[in-house]
Amino acid sequence: MHIRTDRLVIRSFEESDLPEFEKLLMMPEVPGWYLQRERAADFLRWHIANYEAMDIIHGIVCFGIFDPATGQVLGAVGAGEHDDLHETEIGINLLPSARGNGYAVEATVALTSWVFANATLPYLIATVAIENLPSRRAIERCGYQLIDERLLLVHVTGEQHHFRYYRLYRN
């Protein structure tokens, strides 16, 4: 998969991306990735293996967000089944240095369009931590509508947190 936006390249990860991919594992605020620091190469291979099925309904796919000028990773964006809700969720994480530039909105809009073009889903969801105001604003700018607030389990930490639950329906 390869998407070019005005300022980004969103594409499938490759094994040669390992040095850039490892940067994404250094963010404690993304626990599912942070906990994979010691097994970065295996985690990258797992993501690459998921491209074969490209199953966002019962699995997950995740793509790198890259700066087209430098080739450096800016973040990752993906879609897949939410562990608790069993609905297809879109998710994004950006390196701290890439935040605040509108990349989250640009990448989310691009991947949302890709999902609706490649999967027969009535809607996508997004869950955003209550305290994550920048991500809440970004997902709302993408057209996702707030449905309610929910207490959800973050499986990798075993902790429950309050999230805002959003939906975007197919046009």
C-alpha positions in Angstrom: 0.0 0.0 0.0 1.3 3.4 -0.9 -0.6 6.7 -0.5 0.9 10.1 -1.3 -0.8 13.2 0.3 0.3 16.8 0.0 3.0 16.4 2.6 3.3 12.7 3.5 4.0 9.3 2.2 1.9 6.6 3.9 3.1 3.1 2.9 3.6 -0.4 4.0 6.6 -1.0 6.3 9.6 -2.9 4.8 12.3 -4.7 6.7 14.8 -2.0 5.6 12.7 0.5 7.7 13.9 -1.1 11.0 16.1 1.9 12.1 13.2 4.3 11.5 10.6 1.9 12.9 12.5 1.7 16.2 11.9 5.4 16.7 8.2 4.6 17.0 8.9 2.2 19.9 10.4 4.9 22.1 7.2 6.7 23.0 5.9 5.6 26.5 2.5 7.2 25.7 2.0 4.4 23.2 2.3 1.4 25.5 1.5 -1.3 22.9 4.5 -0.2 20.9 6.8 1.0 23.8 6.7 -2.5 25.3 8.1 -3.9 22.0 11.4 -2.1 22.2 13.4 -5.2 23.0 11.9 -7.1 20.1 11.7 -4.4 17.4 12.7 -6.6 14.5 10.1 -9.2 15.3 7.4 -6.6 15.9 8.2 -5.1 12.5 8.1 -8.5 10.8 4.7 -9.1 12.5 3.4 -5.9 10.9 4.8 -6.8 7.5 3.2 -10.3 7.8 -0.2 -8.7 8.4 -0.1 -7.2 4.9 -0.6 -10.6 3.3 -4.2 -10.9 4.7 -4.8 -7.1 4.8 -7.6 -7.9 7.3 -8.8 -4.8 9.1 -12.1 -6.4 10.2 -10.6 -9.3 12.3 -7.0 -8.3 12.3 -4.9 -5.2 12.0 -2.8 -3.4 9.4 -0.4 -0.6 10.2 1.5 1.6 7.8 4.4 4.1 8.2 4.0 7.8 7.8 7.1 9.2 6.2 8.5 12.6 5.2 8.7 12.4 1.4 11.8 14.7 1.3 13.9 12.9 3.9 12.4 9.4 4.0 12.3 9.7 7.8 9.5 8.2 9.8 7.0 10.6 11.3 4.6 8.1 12.8 2.3 5.2 12.0 -1.4 4.9 11.1 -3.5 1.8 10.9 -6.9 0.2 11.1 -8.1 -3.0 12.7 -10.4 -4.7 15.1 -10.6 -3.1 18.5 -9.9 -5.6 21.3 -13.0 -4.9 23.3 -15.5 -3.3 21.0 -14.9 -5.7 18.0 -15.4 -2.9 15.6 -12.9 -1.6 13.0 -10.9 1.3 14.5 -8.5 3.7 13.0 -5.5 4.7 15.0 -2.5 6.9 14.6 0.7 7.8 16.5 3.2 10.5 15.7 6.6 11.1 17.0 6.7 14.1 19.3 8.8 16.1 16.8 6.0 15.6 14.2 3.1 16.7 16.3 1.3 20.0 15.9 1.8 20.1 12.1 -1.5 18.8 11.0 0.0 15.4 10.0 -2.5 13.5 12.1 -5.4 15.0 10.2 -3.8 14.5 6.9 -2.9 10.8 7.6 -6.2 10.0 9.2 -8.2 11.4 6.3 -6.0 9.5 3.8 -6.3 6.2 5.6 -10.0 6.6 6.2 -10.5 7.0 2.5 -8.4 4.0 1.8 -10.3 1.9 4.3 -13.7 2.8 2.8 -12.4 2.2 -0.7 -11.1 -1.3 0.2 -13.5 -2.6 2.8 -17.2 -2.9 3.1 -17.8 -1.3 6.4 -20.7 0.9 7.4 -18.5 3.0 9.7 -15.1 3.3 11.3 -14.5 4.1 15.0 -11.8 6.0 16.8 -11.1 5.9 20.5 -9.2 8.8 22.1 -8.1 9.2 25.7 -10.2 11.9 27.4 -7.1 13.8 28.4 -5.7 13.8 24.9 -7.1 17.1 23.6 -4.9 17.4 20.5 -5.9 13.9 19.3 -9.6 14.6 20.1 -9.4 17.8 18.0 -7.7 16.0 15.1 -10.2 13.2 14.9 -13.1 15.7 15.0 -11.5 17.7 12.2 -11.5 14.5 10.2 -15.3 14.3 10.5 -15.5 11.6 13.2 -18.5 12.3 15.4 -18.4 11.8 19.2 -20.9 9.1 20.3 -20.1 8.8 24.0 -17.4 8.3 26.6 -16.5 4.8 27.7 -14.3 3.0 30.2 -12.1 0.7 28.2 -9.3 -1.8 29.0 -5.9 -1.1 27.6 -4.9 -4.8 27.3 -1.1 -4.4 27.2 -1.1 -2.6 30.5 -4.2 -4.2 32.1 -5.5 -0.8 33.1 -8.8 0.8 32.4 -9.0 4.3 31.0 -11.7 6.7 30.0 -11.9 7.2 26.2 -14.1 9.2 23.9 -15.7 6.9 21.3 -16.1 8.4 17.8 -17.7 7.1 14.6 -17.4 8.1 11.0 -20.1 6.6 8.7 -19.4 5.8 5.1 -20.8 8.6 2.9 
